[in-house]
Amino acid sequence: MSFPIHNLVPSEFPLRLNEIPQPPKGLHYRGVMPGSELKLLTVVGSRKYTTYGKQCVDHLIGGLRGYRVGVVSGLALGIDSLAHEAALENNLYTLAILGGGIDDKVIYPATHKPLARRILESGGGLMCEHDPHGKPAHRGAFPERNRLQAGISHATLLIEAAEKSGTLITARMATDYNRELLVVPGSIFSRQHDGIHQFLKLGATPVTCAQDILQVLNIDTNNAHQPTLTDALPDLSGDERAVLAALHEPMNRDELMRALQMPIEKATPLLMMMELGGLVVQSGGMYRAGR
């Protein structure tokens, strides 16, 4: 499937980007831009993450499943890519804002081109400010990219950052733009959390569970029923609903067939049509619900 590059002028920007002191003059994107119904959460952190950092990403983003939250990050090595992966695994919208181009040939890091493709296939998006066909990002481009990440979102979540981490730039910008800054407390004995604790002392909101994030985003968690993909697609057939209900987590084909208890001659064309319609995504032999 092809995902062409589109251009946005300021009047078409996501609303919050026009509120920052230095809004971009133009933007380029592929895929789908976030809808106004989503609360956007930027997730940033160290490239050299620890096991604890990965556990925090999986636990916190996993707890957002079913809510109208979109995850924004930078497709970089480390916490950024983990955040995108966790969003995909939990059927959440995710947007990658790159410091360089978004054409397949120049996506950086190159090792994350497959991840970028999965983001697009899932109904997410890629965004950049400068030439979308240009060279990969250089060091000076990242602060510019960081202001877009902080500006587009309702809140920024900081997971692991050393005292001089570049990630702290995004955190500072979030506070400068009057956005909520959330931080995950870490070990007092780990230098990897020194930057986190700086912001805790300055009044950032500590996060220990997904409920903390939802509360800051003003999302009601008292309702017993959380909105799901099937709620947004009322015209689904009974068989299609059964497939999406079974795919509450990624499954290989054999597992899915057993869960559906459906004749293979019926399930095979059904899955094929759902893939074509974007309801189901199949990658690496695993099926997961689309958007």
C-alpha distance (Angstrom), angle and dihedral (degrees) to the residues before:
residue distance angle dihedral
M1 . . .
S2 3.79 . .
F3 3.80 121.4 .
P4 3.83 108.1 -165.7
I5 3.79 123.7 -156.9
H6 3.81 116.9 -106.7
N7 3.79 130.6 -168.0
L8 3.79 127.8 -133.2
V9 3.80 127.6 -158.1
P10 3.83 120.0 -154.0
S11 3.81 93.8 -95.2
E12 3.82 88.0 59.6
F13 3.82 97.4 47.2
P14 3.77 121.7 116.3
L15 3.82 100.8 -87.7
R16 3.80 98.6 -111.8
L17 3.81 93.8 56.8
N18 3.78 90.3 66.4
E19 3.81 89.7 56.8
I20 3.82 97.4 63.9
P21 3.85 121.3 96.4
Q22 3.82 94.6 -113.3
P23 3.81 107.5 30.5
P24 3.79 116.8 -175.1
K25 3.79 118.9 -99.0
G26 3.79 91.0 -135.6
L27 3.78 141.3 -7.2
H28 3.79 136.9 -151.2
Y29 3.78 126.0 -150.5
R30 3.76 145.6 174.1
G31 3.77 126.3 -156.4
V32 3.79 120.7 6.6
M33 3.78 127.8 -18.9
P34 3.83 117.2 -138.4
G35 3.78 116.2 -87.2
S36 3.80 121.6 -122.7
E37 3.83 89.8 -114.5
L38 3.82 91.4 67.8
K39 3.78 126.0 89.6
L40 3.79 105.5 -142.0
L41 3.80 122.3 -140.2
T42 3.80 119.3 -169.2
V43 3.80 111.7 -150.2
V44 3.80 118.8 -162.3
G45 3.77 136.4 163.3
S46 3.76 148.2 131.4
R47 3.79 124.0 -30.5
K48 3.82 87.6 -143.7
Y49 3.76 96.6 55.8
T50 3.78 125.7 177.9
T51 3.80 129.2 -133.2
Y52 3.80 86.5 -100.1
G53 3.81 90.4 55.6
K54 3.79 92.7 52.6
Q55 3.80 91.1 47.2
C56 3.80 89.5 52.7
V57 3.80 92.6 50.9
D58 3.80 93.0 48.9
H59 3.80 93.9 44.3
L60 3.80 98.2 45.5
I61 3.80 99.5 40.6
G62 3.80 90.2 41.4
G63 3.80 87.6 58.2
L64 3.81 90.3 57.9
R65 3.79 92.9 61.6
G66 3.79 112.2 128.5
Y67 3.81 95.2 18.8
R68 3.78 125.1 107.0
V69 3.80 94.3 -104.3
G70 3.79 127.1 130.3
V71 3.81 123.0 -157.5
V72 3.81 119.2 -137.0
S73 3.80 124.1 -168.2
G74 3.79 141.8 139.3
L75 3.84 106.7 -101.3
A76 3.81 87.8 -120.5
L77 3.78 126.9 141.8
G78 3.78 115.8 -81.0
I79 3.80 126.2 14.6
D80 3.83 92.7 4.5
S81 3.79 94.6 62.2
L82 3.81 92.0 40.2
A83 3.81 89.0 55.4
H84 3.81 92.1 52.3
E85 3.81 91.0 46.6
A86 3.80 92.3 49.9
A87 3.80 91.1 49.0
L88 3.80 90.8 52.2
E89 3.79 92.2 47.9
N90 3.80 90.3 52.8
N91 3.81 97.2 44.3
L92 3.79 93.4 -112.6
Y93 3.78 124.1 146.1
T94 3.80 111.7 -105.2
L95 3.80 132.2 -168.4
A96 3.81 124.5 -164.8
I97 3.82 115.2 -155.7
L98 3.79 109.6 -162.5
G99 3.78 130.6 -159.2
G100 3.81 90.6 -144.0
G101 3.78 135.3 32.4
I102 3.80 126.9 -41.0
D103 3.79 97.5 -147.3
D104 3.81 110.5 116.1
K105 3.80 90.6 -115.9
V106 3.80 95.4 59.0
I107 3.81 105.8 31.7
Y108 3.79 108.8 134.5
P109 2.93 129.6 -113.5
A110 3.79 91.5 31.8
T111 3.81 90.2 -150.9
H112 3.82 87.9 67.6
K113 3.79 96.2 57.4
P114 3.83 90.0 101.8
L115 3.81 89.4 51.2
A116 3.81 90.2 50.4
R117 3.80 89.1 51.9
R118 3.80 91.5 50.5
I119 3.79 90.3 50.4
L120 3.79 90.0 54.4
E121 3.79 93.5 44.5
S122 3.79 90.8 51.4
G123 3.80 93.2 56.9
G124 3.81 95.8 -96.4
G125 3.78 129.8 122.1
L126 3.80 148.1 -124.6
M127 3.81 121.0 -142.9
C128 3.80 137.4 -175.8
E129 3.78 137.0 168.7
H130 3.78 103.8 -144.2
D131 3.82 135.2 44.2
P132 3.83 105.1 -26.0
H133 3.81 90.3 -155.2
G134 3.80 94.6 43.3
K135 3.76 132.2 106.6
P136 3.80 122.6 -58.8
A137 3.79 115.7 -85.4
H138 3.80 119.7 -72.0
R139 3.80 124.9 -152.2
G140 3.80 94.6 -94.7
A141 3.80 92.1 55.4
F142 3.79 95.7 64.2
P143 3.84 98.9 73.8
E144 3.82 87.9 52.6
R145 3.78 89.8 49.7
N146 3.81 90.6 47.2
R147 3.80 92.4 58.3
L148 3.82 89.3 56.9
Q149 3.80 91.2 50.4
A150 3.80 92.2 50.1
G151 3.79 94.3 40.8
I152 3.80 100.6 48.8
S153 3.80 95.3 51.5
H154 3.77 134.9 75.4
A155 3.82 90.4 -138.7
T156 3.81 140.8 5.6
L157 3.81 122.3 -138.0
L158 3.80 116.6 -155.3
I159 3.81 116.6 -156.8
E160 3.82 115.9 -178.5
A161 3.78 120.7 -19.2
A162 3.78 130.6 165.2
E163 3.80 120.7 -132.8
K164 3.82 94.4 -91.2
S165 3.80 98.6 31.6
G166 3.81 117.6 143.2
T167 3.79 86.3 -134.5
L168 3.81 88.2 75.1
I169 3.81 88.8 69.9
T170 3.79 89.9 68.3
A171 3.79 90.7 47.2
R172 3.81 92.2 51.8
M173 3.79 91.1 47.9
A174 3.80 90.9 51.5
T175 3.80 89.8 57.6
D176 3.82 91.9 43.1
Y177 3.82 89.2 54.2
N178 3.80 91.8 49.4
R179 3.80 92.1 -111.8
E180 3.79 123.4 143.5
L181 3.80 114.2 -94.6
L182 3.80 116.2 -153.4
V183 3.80 124.4 -174.0
V184 3.80 134.6 -171.3
P185 3.82 109.7 -134.0
G186 3.78 115.6 -126.7
S187 3.76 141.3 -172.9
I188 3.80 116.5 -53.7
F189 3.81 87.1 -142.3
S190 3.83 95.2 56.9
R191 3.79 121.1 87.8
Q192 3.81 85.9 -157.3
H193 3.81 88.3 74.7
D194 3.80 100.9 43.9
G195 3.80 92.2 100.7
I196 3.80 91.0 49.5
H197 3.77 92.6 54.0
Q198 3.80 91.6 49.6
F199 3.79 89.4 63.5
L200 3.79 93.0 42.8
K201 3.79 88.4 59.1
L202 3.80 89.3 50.3
G203 3.79 92.9 54.7
A204 3.81 106.5 -90.7
T205 3.80 114.9 156.7
P206 3.82 113.4 -101.2
V207 3.80 115.0 -133.4
T208 3.78 124.3 -156.2
C209 3.82 100.7 155.5
A210 3.79 141.1 18.5
Q211 3.81 89.0 -103.4
D212 3.81 88.6 68.4
I213 3.81 90.3 56.1
L214 3.80 94.3 46.5
Q215 3.79 90.5 49.9
V216 3.81 92.1 53.5
L217 3.82 89.9 48.1
N218 3.82 89.6 51.6
I219 3.79 92.7 -121.4
D220 3.79 115.0 155.7
T221 3.80 110.6 -121.8
N222 3.78 97.3 174.0
N223 3.79 95.4 87.0
A224 3.79 112.8 97.7
H225 3.79 91.9 -141.4
Q226 3.80 120.6 64.7
P227 3.83 118.4 -156.8
T228 3.80 111.8 -101.8
L229 3.75 138.5 -174.8
T230 3.81 91.5 -95.0
D231 3.82 90.3 55.9
A232 3.78 90.0 58.7
L233 3.83 92.1 48.4
P234 3.81 106.6 50.2
D235 3.83 94.2 166.8
L236 3.80 94.8 68.1
S237 3.78 117.3 127.7
G238 3.78 120.6 -120.4
D239 3.81 91.3 -105.1
E240 3.82 91.8 50.5
R241 3.79 90.8 50.5
A242 3.80 89.4 50.3
V243 3.81 90.9 54.3
L244 3.82 93.2 49.4
A245 3.78 91.6 45.8
A246 3.82 89.7 52.7
L247 3.81 91.0 49.7
H248 3.81 95.4 66.9
E249 3.80 81.9 129.8
P250 3.83 131.2 16.4
M251 3.82 114.2 -78.8
N252 3.78 136.2 -176.1
R253 3.79 117.5 -120.8
D254 3.80 96.4 -96.6
E255 3.80 92.7 50.5
L256 3.79 91.2 48.3
M257 3.80 93.0 49.9
R258 3.79 90.9 51.4
A259 3.79 91.5 48.4
L260 3.81 92.9 49.5
Q261 3.81 95.5 45.9
M262 3.80 86.5 -153.8
P263 3.83 127.6 140.7
I264 3.80 109.3 -95.2
E265 3.81 91.7 -128.0
K266 3.82 87.5 60.3
A267 3.79 98.8 38.4
T268 3.83 96.9 49.6
P269 3.83 98.2 60.9
L270 3.82 90.0 38.3
L271 3.82 92.0 56.8
M272 3.80 90.9 44.5
M273 3.81 92.2 54.2
M274 3.80 91.7 45.4
E275 3.81 90.2 52.0
L276 3.79 90.5 51.3
G277 3.78 89.5 50.1
G278 3.80 93.2 49.0
L279 3.80 93.3 -116.9
V280 3.79 91.7 115.7
V281 3.80 129.0 31.7
Q282 3.79 121.5 -157.1
S283 3.79 117.4 -163.6
G284 3.77 131.2 158.1
G285 3.78 91.7 -3.8
M286 3.82 91.8 -55.6
Y287 3.81 127.2 112.8
R288 3.79 123.0 -148.4
A289 3.77 135.1 168.1
G290 3.80 115.2 -90.1
R291 3.77 127.3 -152.1
